[in-house]
Amino acid sequence: MKRPLEGITVVGLEQVIAGPFCTRQLAELGARVIKIERPGGGDAARGYDRTVKGLSSHFVWVNRSKESLALDVKHPDAKPILEKLVQKADVFVQNLAPGAAERLGLGAAELRAKHPALIWCGISGYGPAGPYAEKKAYDLLVQCEAGLLSVTGTPGQPAKAGIPVADIAAGMYAFSSILAALYRKTRDGIGATLDITMFESLGEWMGFPANFTAYGGEAPPRSGAHHATIVPYGPFRAGDGGTVFLSIQNEREFGRFCDAVLLNSPLKTDARFSNGPARAQNRDAMHAEIEKIFLKLKAGEILERLEKAEIANARLNSMQEFWDHPQLEARDRWREVASPGGPIKAMKPPFNLDRFEARMDAVPALGEHSRAILSDLGFTSREIQQMEESGIIQQGGKP
């Protein structure tokens, strides 16, 4: 069966995470994605580390299944190449610095005027208007501006998320918006201009603490791995030095927790813990009652009690334990993909659409497809050779 986006061509003037994460998913659904990179160094993410068989862990994560065109977009002779690329494209994605696409003649107004059916997607930190329009935006800085650090961490120390959540959020909203625009184009025959920002994307994810603060008068406290308003919810120490995470979501669960896990039925009628707000107000006392029991037990014994009582729980896995997780193995979530450094293990994307296998092709070397792409655009071998010699393009090259 054909993949949903087969026949769709995407041109990505993209870098680092947000743009590439969006286009990788389009590629996995079957689109042809042509990734434009800077000759010599390529996407900056290629140089972040060398941990995956000599390649960057960031780059291999978000760039498989794409074709790499190493093109100096600032070179005057690059313009006809870009024009031919856009002419063939159904979707154009860029996440350059503010104003860079416009200076290259690749802004939404200019390209949509020439190609009304084009779906143009710009991903930026804060958008093309407003007081922050020209402000540089990196993931941590957007986390700060969106208030994430104000509610993440411990009471004495804010902490950023351990993954680039602002980039991922923007990439996901760009991806879903492009899918909606493609559907609308099929139905109504019109293109689209998409303006996706990291700030607004992450801001949407901040809905709980934002509403809590705006209508409650104060922000939810930073509570480490515990929940700011739900108690008990989070990590608890066991007697053998292990840590068990658990979550109580309602009064029925709390009753079972007291009866079958803590073996302390009277606790469920204690006025201090009679409902969610009461437990939150008496968080320290609630935690003390739990640890009084847990410190007498091994982590495995606690988990066994929690399972029998049908209380949600988890172990604190390391990244290696996640990589080796039996659930991923049982659900056949791993595939092998090629890369310039050799075969690497990659997780299947979580589309899980019936009668569909996600495209999981190689991670490209810098400029690996330059010659083939240019030939497809109608340039002759001699013209392509001249482009290589003058430094406009790079063919092959370092990973």
C-alpha positions in Angstrom: 0.0 0.0 0.0 1.3 3.5 -0.8 2.5 5.7 2.0 0.1 8.6 2.6 2.5 11.3 1.3 4.0 9.6 -1.6 4.2 12.0 -4.5 4.7 15.0 -2.2 8.0 16.9 -2.5 9.3 18.9 0.5 12.2 21.3 0.3 13.7 22.1 3.7 16.0 25.0 4.3 16.4 23.7 7.8 18.7 23.4 10.7 19.2 21.8 14.1 16.0 20.3 15.5 12.6 22.1 14.9 12.6 22.1 11.1 14.4 18.8 10.6 12.1 17.0 13.2 9.1 18.3 11.2 10.4 17.2 7.8 11.7 13.8 9.0 8.1 12.8 9.9 6.9 14.0 6.5 9.6 11.8 4.9 8.5 8.8 7.1 4.9 9.2 5.7 6.4 8.9 2.2 7.2 12.5 1.1 10.5 13.2 -0.8 12.4 15.6 1.5 15.3 17.6 -0.1 17.4 19.0 2.8 19.5 22.1 1.8 22.7 22.3 3.8 25.7 24.6 3.8 28.7 23.3 1.9 31.7 22.5 4.1 29.9 22.1 7.4 26.3 21.4 6.7 23.6 21.6 9.3 25.1 22.8 12.5 23.7 19.8 14.3 26.1 17.5 12.4 28.9 18.9 14.7 27.2 18.7 18.1 28.8 15.4 19.0 30.4 12.3 17.5 28.8 9.6 19.6 26.8 7.6 17.0 29.5 5.8 15.1 31.3 9.1 14.5 28.0 11.0 13.8 26.0 13.4 15.9 23.2 11.9 18.0 21.1 15.0 17.3 21.6 14.8 13.6 20.8 11.0 13.2 17.7 11.4 15.3 16.0 14.0 13.0 17.5 13.5 9.5 17.0 10.0 8.3 15.1 9.3 5.0 16.1 12.7 3.4 18.2 13.7 0.5 21.1 16.1 1.2 21.8 19.0 -1.2 24.9 20.9 -0.2 24.2 24.4 -1.7 25.6 27.8 -0.9 22.3 29.6 -0.9 24.0 33.0 -0.6 25.9 32.5 -3.9 24.4 34.5 -6.7 24.4 31.5 -9.0 22.4 29.5 -6.5 19.2 31.5 -7.3 18.2 29.5 -10.4 18.7 26.2 -8.5 16.5 27.5 -5.7 13.9 28.6 -8.2 13.7 25.2 -9.8 13.6 23.5 -6.4 10.7 25.6 -5.2 8.9 25.1 -8.6 8.9 21.4 -8.0 8.0 21.6 -4.3 4.6 21.1 -2.7 5.9 22.2 0.6 8.7 24.6 1.6 10.0 24.6 5.2 12.5 27.0 6.7 13.7 27.7 10.2 16.5 30.2 9.6 17.3 33.2 11.7 14.7 36.0 11.6 14.5 37.7 8.2 17.1 35.4 6.5 14.6 33.7 4.2 13.3 37.0 3.0 16.8 38.3 2.3 17.3 35.2 0.1 14.1 35.8 -1.8 12.5 32.8 -0.1 10.0 34.6 2.1 6.3 33.6 2.1 5.1 36.7 0.2 7.6 36.3 -2.6 7.3 32.5 -3.1 3.5 32.4 -2.7 3.1 35.2 -5.3 5.0 33.0 -7.8 3.6 29.7 -6.6 0.1 30.2 -5.1 -0.4 26.5 -4.5 2.8 26.2 -2.4 2.6 25.3 1.2 5.1 27.6 2.8 6.0 26.9 6.5 8.2 29.2 8.5 9.4 28.1 12.0 10.8 30.8 14.2 11.3 31.7 17.8 8.7 34.3 18.3 7.2 35.1 14.9 7.7 37.8 12.3 5.8 40.5 14.2 5.8 41.9 17.7 8.6 43.2 20.0 10.4 39.8 19.9 10.4 39.4 16.1 14.1 39.9 15.7 15.1 38.2 18.9 17.4 35.1 18.6 15.7 32.0 20.0 17.3 28.8 21.2 15.5 26.0 23.1 16.6 26.9 26.6 15.9 30.6 26.1 12.4 29.9 24.8 11.8 27.5 27.8 12.7 30.5 30.0 10.4 33.0 28.2 7.5 30.5 28.2 7.8 30.1 32.0 8.8 26.5 31.9 11.8 26.9 34.2 9.6 28.7 36.7 7.6 25.5 37.4 10.3 22.9 36.7 13.0 21.9 39.2 13.1 22.0 42.9 12.0 24.9 45.3 15.6 26.1 45.4 16.7 25.5 41.8 14.9 25.9 38.5 15.8 23.3 35.8 15.3 23.1 32.1 13.7 20.0 30.5 16.3 17.4 29.6 15.2 17.3 25.9 14.7 20.3 23.5 10.9 20.6 24.2 10.5 24.0 22.5 12.1 22.7 19.3 10.1 19.5 19.5 6.8 21.3 20.1 7.4 23.7 17.2 8.4 20.8 14.9 5.2 18.9 15.9 2.9 21.8 15.3 4.6 22.5 11.9 4.2 18.8 11.0 0.5 18.7 11.9 -0.2 22.1 10.3 1.4 21.0 7.0 -0.8 17.9 7.0 -3.8 20.0 7.5 -2.7 22.4 4.7 -2.1 19.4 2.4 -5.6 18.2 3.1 -7.1 21.6 2.5 -5.1 21.9 -0.8 -6.6 18.6 -1.9 -10.1 19.7 -1.0 -10.0 23.4 -2.0 -7.0 23.7 -4.4 -5.2 26.4 -2.4 -1.8 26.7 -0.9 -1.0 28.0 2.6 1.4 30.2 4.6 2.2 28.7 8.0 3.8 30.8 10.7 4.9 28.4 13.6 6.7 29.7 16.6 8.6 27.9 19.3 7.3 30.3 21.9 3.6 29.7 21.1 4.1 26.0 20.6 5.6 25.5 24.0 3.2 28.1 25.4 0.3 25.8 24.4 2.0 23.0 26.5 2.1 25.4 29.5 -1.7 25.5 29.7 -2.0 23.9 33.2 0.4 26.1 35.1 -0.7 29.2 33.1 -4.3 28.7 34.0 -3.5 27.7 37.5 -1.6 31.0 38.0 -3.9 33.3 36.1 -7.0 32.2 38.0 -5.5 30.9 41.2 -3.4 33.9 42.1 -0.1 32.2 42.4 2.1 29.8 40.4 2.2 26.1 41.1 5.4 25.5 43.2 8.5 23.8 41.7 8.2 20.3 43.2 11.1 18.3 41.6 9.8 14.9 40.4 6.6 15.3 42.5 3.4 16.8 41.0 2.8 20.4 41.9 -0.9 19.9 42.8 -1.6 16.1 42.9 -0.5 14.2 46.0 0.8 11.5 46.2 2.4 11.6 42.8 6.1 11.1 42.2 9.1 9.3 43.7 9.3 7.5 47.1 12.3 5.8 48.7 12.3 2.1 49.5 14.1 0.4 52.3 16.7 -1.2 49.9 17.8 2.1 48.5 15.5 1.9 45.4 13.0 4.5 44.3 9.4 3.8 43.3 7.3 6.3 41.4 3.5 6.2 41.8 0.4 8.2 40.9 -2.9 8.5 42.7 -5.6 10.2 40.5 -8.8 9.9 42.5 -10.4 8.9 45.8 -11.1 5.3 44.8 -7.4 4.8 44.0 -6.4 6.5 47.3 -8.6 4.1 49.2 -7.1 1.1 47.5 -3.6 2.6 48.1 -4.3 2.9 51.8 -5.9 -0.6 52.1 -3.7 -2.8 49.9 -0.3 -0.9 49.7 0.1 0.9 53.0 -2.0 -1.7 54.9 -3.4 1.3 56.8 -7.1 1.6 56.1 -7.8 4.4 58.7 -5.5 6.7 56.8 -8.1 7.1 54.0 -10.5 8.7 56.5 -7.9 11.0 58.0 -9.2 14.5 57.6 -5.7 15.7 56.4 -6.0 13.3 53.4 -9.7 13.2 52.8 -9.5 14.7 49.2 -7.0 15.9 46.7 -6.7 19.5 47.9 -6.4 18.4 51.5 -3.5 16.0 50.5 -1.8 18.8 48.6 -2.1 21.1 51.6 -0.6 18.4 53.8 1.9 17.1 51.3 4.8 16.6 53.9 2.6 14.7 56.3 1.3 12.5 53.4 4.8 11.7 52.2 5.9 10.9 55.8 3.1 8.4 56.2 4.0 6.7 52.9 7.8 6.5 53.6 7.1 5.2 57.1 5.8 2.0 55.3 8.0 2.0 52.2 11.3 2.3 54.1 10.5 -1.1 55.6 10.1 -2.7 52.2 12.2 -3.5 49.1 11.3 -1.6 45.9 10.2 -4.9 44.3 7.8 -5.6 47.1 6.3 -2.1 46.8 5.8 -2.5 43.1 4.2 -5.8 43.6 1.7 -4.3 46.0 1.0 -1.4 43.7 0.4 -3.7 40.8 -2.0 -5.8 42.8 -3.9 -2.7 43.9 -4.0 -1.4 40.3 -2.1 1.8 41.3 -0.1 3.4 38.4 3.6 3.0 39.0 7.0 3.0 37.4 10.7 2.4 37.9 13.2 5.2 37.3 15.0 3.9 34.2 18.3 5.1 33.0 18.6 5.9 29.3 20.3 2.5 28.7 17.4 0.8 30.5 15.0 2.7 28.2 17.0 1.6 25.1 16.8 -2.0 26.3 13.1 -1.8 27.5 11.2 -5.1 27.1 8.1 -3.2 25.9 9.9 -1.8 22.9 11.2 -5.2 22.1 7.8 -6.9 22.5 6.2 -4.4 20.2 8.9 -4.7 17.5 9.8 -1.0 17.7 13.4 -1.2 16.4 14.7 -1.0 12.9 18.2 -0.7 11.4 19.0 2.2 9.1 22.1 3.0 7.1 24.3 6.0 7.8 27.7 7.3 6.7 29.1 5.7 9.9 27.5 2.3 9.3 24.2 0.7 10.3 22.5 2.2 13.3 19.5 1.2 15.4 16.5 3.5 15.2 13.1 3.4 16.8 10.0 3.2 14.6 8.0 6.5 14.6 4.8 6.1 16.6 2.3 6.6 13.8 0.9 3.0 14.1 -1.4 3.4 11.1 -2.8 0.1 9.9 -1.5 -1.3 6.6 1.4 1.1 6.7 5.2 0.8 7.3 7.0 4.1 8.0 9.8 5.0 5.6 13.1 4.6 7.5 15.9 5.2 5.0 19.5 6.2 5.5 20.9 9.2 7.3 22.5 11.2 4.5 26.1 12.3 4.2 26.6 16.0 3.6 25.8 16.7 -0.1 25.3 13.0 -0.8 22.5 13.7 -3.3 23.6 17.0 -4.7 24.5 15.7 -8.2 21.3 13.5 -8.5 19.0 16.4 -7.3 20.6 18.9 -9.8 20.4 16.4 -12.6 16.8 15.8 -11.8 16.3 19.6 -12.0 17.6 19.6 -15.6 21.2 20.7 -15.1 23.8 19.0 -17.2 26.8 17.1 -16.0 29.1 19.9 -17.1 27.0 22.5 -15.4 27.1 20.5 -12.2 30.8 20.0 -12.4 31.3 23.7 -12.8 29.1 24.3 -9.7 31.3 22.0 -7.7 34.5 23.6 -8.9 33.2 27.1 -8.0 32.0 26.0 -4.6 28.3 26.6 -5.1 27.6 23.0 -4.3 29.3 20.1 -2.6 28.9 16.5 -3.7 29.5 13.7 -1.2 31.7 15.0 1.5 32.0 14.4 5.2 29.2 12.8 7.3 
